[in-house]
């Protein structure tokens, strides 16, 4: 497997200063910053991120804000604020980011579930605006498949294909989250998304384990996800980008690094 292995913490209460300086020595090749909460890139923490960027070989990627953000909102002011916050995130981090900014496709509200086509159009408009903004800064946008939770957009391959084709820009692709795909029972379909639509490319990946229901972010091998299938799918796609281990602790990440090395043999 030629993909680079990166780390991202989903623990909103974890101080990144406790683990961010240990990533390279632990064997990781990258760090995906979740730009909200304690990882929001501003003030003193931004100085620390710059330090990591300048003193290590880690490839940094960005997960743009996701809490309370909805680029598919049919409430115009909420939609505008969601786009504003994501643009702001890209603006104050792009000097550190190597290539990819991850964006969630949004969710259906009690109102938009009654007008799903309008919600999809808003998501397409939002992604278009974000792709244009990112392109000016030499970056790509990766729209992520989400979990089986009701009301989420982008749970199934055809939804992401519709969004990517609706935007039709060279710097938009898919972030395949294999843990999310396990909850929707669509892992095979997502691994084969480019075979379904040649113009839709996997440009980024997230990985964690679960038991096929809840998005638990377990270390690799602690759930029921078929990692042999994942590695085969990565190799079959010729994927050489980044696989981000989205976990609760660096220790779980180190265990997962060892696990994926064994599976990849």
C-alpha positions in Angstrom: 0.0 0.0 0.0 1.5 3.3 -1.1 -0.8 5.6 0.8 0.6 7.9 3.5 -0.8 7.3 6.9 -1.9 10.4 8.9 -3.5 11.0 12.3 -6.5 13.0 13.5 -8.0 13.3 16.9 -11.7 13.2 17.3 -11.5 13.8 21.0 -12.8 17.3 21.4 -11.5 17.5 25.0 -8.0 16.4 24.1 -5.3 19.1 24.2 -3.4 18.7 20.9 -0.2 19.9 22.7 -0.3 16.5 24.5 0.3 14.6 21.2 0.9 16.8 18.2 4.7 16.9 18.7 4.8 13.1 19.0 3.2 12.2 15.6 6.3 12.0 13.4 8.3 10.0 16.0 5.3 7.6 16.3 5.5 6.8 12.6 2.8 9.0 11.2 3.4 10.8 7.9 0.7 13.4 8.4 -1.7 15.3 10.6 -5.3 16.3 9.8 -6.3 19.3 11.8 -9.9 19.5 12.8 -10.3 23.3 12.8 -12.7 23.8 15.7 -12.8 23.5 19.5 -9.3 23.0 21.0 -7.8 22.5 17.5 -9.0 25.8 16.1 -6.1 27.3 14.3 -5.8 30.7 15.9 -3.7 32.6 18.5 -1.0 30.6 20.3 -2.1 27.3 18.8 -1.6 28.7 15.3 2.1 29.4 16.3 2.4 25.8 17.4 0.9 24.6 14.1 3.4 26.7 12.2 6.2 25.2 14.2 5.1 21.7 13.4 4.8 22.7 9.7 8.3 24.1 9.6 10.2 21.6 11.7 8.7 18.2 10.6 8.0 16.4 7.3 4.3 15.8 8.3 1.8 16.4 5.5 -0.9 18.6 6.9 -4.5 18.4 5.7 -7.6 20.3 7.0 -10.9 19.1 8.2 -13.0 22.2 8.0 -15.5 23.0 10.8 -18.4 20.5 11.0 -20.3 21.3 14.2 -23.6 23.2 13.4 -22.3 23.7 9.8 -24.7 22.9 7.0 -23.8 23.8 3.4 -27.1 22.2 2.3 -29.3 24.5 4.4 -32.3 26.0 2.7 -32.2 28.8 5.3 -30.2 31.4 3.3 -28.6 33.1 6.3 -27.6 29.8 7.9 -26.2 28.7 4.5 -24.3 31.9 4.1 -22.8 31.6 7.6 -21.8 28.0 7.0 -19.9 29.0 3.8 -18.4 31.9 5.6 -17.0 29.8 8.4 -15.6 27.2 6.1 -13.9 29.9 3.9 -12.6 31.4 7.1 -11.1 28.1 8.2 -9.4 27.7 4.8 -8.1 31.3 4.9 -6.4 31.0 8.3 -4.9 27.6 7.7 -4.0 27.4 3.9 -0.4 28.3 4.5 0.1 25.0 6.3 -2.1 22.7 4.3 -0.4 20.6 1.6 -3.4 19.8 -0.6 -6.8 18.7 0.8 -9.6 20.4 2.8 -12.4 18.0 3.9 -15.9 19.3 3.8 -19.1 17.6 5.0 -22.0 17.7 2.4 -24.6 18.9 4.9 -27.8 17.5 6.3 -31.6 17.7 5.8 -33.6 19.8 8.2 -37.3 19.4 9.0 -37.9 21.9 6.2 -35.4 20.7 3.6 -36.5 17.1 3.9 -39.7 18.4 2.3 -37.7 19.9 -0.5 -34.7 17.7 -1.0 -33.9 18.9 -4.5 -33.5 22.4 -3.2 -31.1 21.2 -0.4 -29.0 19.4 -3.0 -28.8 22.5 -5.1 -27.7 24.5 -2.0 -25.0 21.9 -1.3 -23.8 22.1 -5.0 -23.8 25.9 -4.8 -21.8 25.8 -1.5 -19.3 23.3 -2.8 -18.8 25.4 -5.9 -18.1 28.5 -3.9 -15.7 26.6 -1.7 -13.9 25.0 -4.6 -13.4 28.4 -6.2 -12.1 29.8 -2.9 -9.8 26.8 -2.4 -8.5 26.9 -6.0 -7.2 30.4 -5.5 -5.1 29.1 -2.6 -3.9 26.0 -4.5 -6.0 23.5 -2.6 -8.6 20.8 -3.3 -11.9 20.1 -1.6 -12.8 16.6 -0.6 -16.5 16.0 0.1 -16.9 13.2 2.7 -19.4 10.4 2.8 -21.3 10.4 6.1 -22.8 7.8 8.4 -26.2 6.0 8.4 -27.7 8.6 10.8 -31.0 9.9 9.6 -31.1 13.3 7.8 -27.4 13.3 6.8 -26.6 13.9 3.1 -23.9 12.0 1.3 -24.5 8.6 2.9 -24.6 6.7 -0.4 -22.3 6.8 -3.5 -25.0 8.1 -5.9 -25.4 11.2 -3.6 -21.7 12.1 -3.8 -21.6 11.4 -7.5 -24.5 13.9 -7.9 -22.7 16.5 -5.9 -19.4 16.2 -7.6 -20.9 16.2 -11.0 -23.1 19.1 -10.1 -20.1 21.2 -9.2 -18.0 19.9 -12.1 -14.7 21.4 -11.0 -11.2 19.9 -11.2 -10.3 20.5 -7.6 -13.3 18.6 -6.1 -13.2 14.9 -5.2 -14.4 12.4 -2.6 -13.1 11.8 0.9 -13.9 8.2 1.5 -14.5 7.4 5.2 -14.5 3.7 5.4 -15.9 3.7 8.9 -18.9 5.7 7.8 -19.3 3.4 4.8 -19.4 0.4 7.1 -22.4 1.9 8.9 -24.3 2.3 5.7 -23.2 -1.2 4.4 -21.9 0.5 1.2 -18.2 -0.1 1.6 -17.9 -2.1 -1.6 -19.8 0.5 -3.6 -17.7 3.4 -2.2 -14.5 1.6 -2.9 -15.8 1.2 -6.5 -17.1 4.7 -6.9 -14.8 5.6 -9.7 -15.8 2.4 -11.6 -19.4 3.7 -11.4 -18.4 7.3 -12.4 -15.0 7.8 -14.0 -15.2 11.5 -13.4 -15.5 11.0 -9.6 -12.2 10.4 -7.9 -11.3 9.4 -4.3 -8.7 12.0 -3.4 -8.6 11.5 0.4 -9.5 8.8 3.0 -10.5 8.5 6.6 -10.2 5.3 8.6 -11.5 4.0 11.9 -13.4 0.9 13.0 -16.9 0.1 14.3 -19.4 -2.7 14.3 -21.5 -1.5 11.4 -24.0 0.6 13.3 -22.6 3.5 15.3 -19.6 5.6 14.2 -17.4 4.6 17.2 -13.9 5.6 15.9 -12.3 2.5 17.3 -8.7 1.6 16.5 -8.3 -0.5 13.4 -9.1 -4.2 14.0 -11.3 -3.6 17.1 -14.6 -3.7 15.1 -16.0 -5.8 12.3 -14.7 -3.8 9.3 -13.0 -6.0 6.6 -9.5 -4.3 6.4 -8.3 -6.8 3.9 -11.0 -5.6 1.6 -10.1 -2.0 2.3 -6.4 -2.5 1.5 -7.3 -4.4 -1.6 -9.7 -1.6 -2.7 -7.0 1.1 -2.0 -4.5 -0.9 -4.1 -7.0 -1.6 -6.8 -7.7 2.1 -7.2 -4.0 2.9 -7.3 -4.6 5.3 -4.4 -1.4 7.0 -3.3 -2.9 9.8 -1.2 -3.4 10.1 2.5 -5.3 7.7 4.8 -6.2 9.6 8.0 -6.7 7.5 11.1 -9.5 9.4 12.9 -9.2 8.1 16.5 -9.6 9.2 20.1 -6.0 8.7 21.1 -2.5 8.7 19.7 -2.0 5.3 21.5 -4.9 3.9 19.5 -3.3 5.4 16.4 0.0 3.7 17.1 -1.8 0.3 17.5 -3.6 0.9 14.3 -0.4 1.7 12.4 1.0 -1.7 13.5 -2.3 -3.4 12.5 -2.4 -1.8 9.0 1.2 -2.8 8.3 0.3 -6.4 9.0 -2.8 -6.3 6.9 -0.9 -4.7 4.0 1.7 -7.5 3.8 
